[in-house]
C-alpha cells in the first residue's frame, strides 16, 4: 500500500505493527519507541538495527531515498528486522502510515 522497497529480511514482514515512531536520534528511539512499532528514519548505519532489536520494533523504514549500509543489511538479517525504504519524506510517510493504522 505504501510501495516500499524491501532491502532486507523479507521473510519477516508479517510482524504485528501497532504504530510508528519517527526520529533520527538513537537515544530518543531508545527512550520512547514502543514494541511492535515501525521506526521511520533517515539513519542508515547498523546501530539502528541494535536499537530496533533492543526495543522489539517491527521494521525500519528509511525515507527520502536513503539506502542502508551493507553491514546494516547483514545485521538486519541476523536480527530478523526488515529494513524498508521510500522516496517519500518523513512527513508524508508518517501521514500515510497513520491513516493506514487508524
Beta strands, then each sheet from edge to edge (+ up, - down):
strand 1: 5-8
strand 2: 19-22
strand 3: 37-41
strand 4: 59-62
strand 5: 82-85
sheet 1: 1+ 5- 4- 3- 2-
end
